[in-house]
Amino acid sequence: MSGLVWGTVVAVPWLLVWLQNKVTGAKFIIDVLAYAALVLFSGIAGITVAEILVNNTVFMTSVHKVFLNPFFLASGGWLGLYALQRLIVEGIFSGRIKKRRSRS
């Protein structure tokens, strides 16, 4: 299982970089999905924290129940992959992808 996670963390961001350079509109879709994931992730985290504070149930089991929410996990996973993709584009390539595309 850990091999699958590591493989995904390494391969998917590079796949997203490739997609945004080869498929018209892919960057827009990737960015919109990241925005939606951030809204969902933040909303779930905020609601869970508010429930815990209102109910005064600050125990380990109540705090960590947010990890049982599949939408929280999926949106957080997408945000992690998206962040890695952005680091590849802006960090490793330092804008070279954009410069190369503007010449054609």
PyMOL commands that set and color helices and strands:
alter all, ss='L'
color gray80, all
select helices_A, chain A and resi 2-22+26-55+60-68+70-92+96-103
alter helices_A, ss='H'
color red, helices_A
deselect
rebuild
show_as cartoon
